[in-house]
Amino acid sequence: MTKTTPPVARYRGRFAPSPTGPLHLGSLTTALASYLDAMHHQGDWLLRLEDIDPPREVEGAALGILDCLAAHGLESSHTTIWQHNNWDRYRAVCHKLLNTGHAFYCQCPRRQQDSLGRCISDCKQRDLAAHGNNLRVTLPTTNLDFVDRVNGAITA
């Protein structure tokens, strides 16, 4: 029996701006760094517009961002992804996370989370409703250690 090696995944970089206004220099720099990293790895560079927060979105900002990126030679390797096209998928995943105990509704603002972003008010045990509350993913209570390509070993 011949053992086959799984194919190596192609490198994928991405830039995911929120259309809350024009693209500023910091975001353009981030986009350029992401693009160059993808090109260095002979990979794809993807654009994903985070257009799922209507109250914060500025009319015309999304197209302005795309125009600005294109004017600087930064164009997606594939069709631009618009997050609003995935509402049904996100809703299904949220329901699955809730039904399997991997998420819960929380009424706490971010300032009431621990340093790892976990709820410290025991909202998971309160069986809160969706309306007016945040959906939080259940996070492990142990440290999350990993190796970052730039900063090395991280202990969180």
C-alpha positions, 0 to 999 in steps of 0.5 A: 500500500502506497502512503500518500502525503496530503497536499500542502495548503496554499498560504492565504493572507487577508485584510478585513476592514470595517467600512466605518469611514475612509481607509486611513494610513495605518490600515493601508500600511496593515493591508500592504504588509499583509499583501506583501507577506502573502506575495512573499509566500506565493499565496493568495491575498483576500479582502473581506469587508466587515459590513455587519455593524450597520449603525457604525457603517458610513455610506459609501465607505466600503467602495471607497476602501476598495477604490483606495486599495486598488489605487495602491495596487492592492487587489484581492486574489479572489472575489471580495467577501462581503460579510453581510452575505453570510448572515444565515451561516453565522446565525446557524453557527451561533445556534450550534455553539449555544446548543452544544454549550460552547457559547452563552449570552452575557450581559457584561461589558468588556471592562468586566472581563478578565485579562483573557476576555472571559466573563467574570460575572457567571453569566453562563449560569444565568440562562440569559436571553439573546435580546440586549446581550452579547454572545460569548464563546466559552473559553478555557480556564487554563492558559493559552500558550502559543508561538507567534511568528513575530513575537515568539512564545506567548503565554496568556 
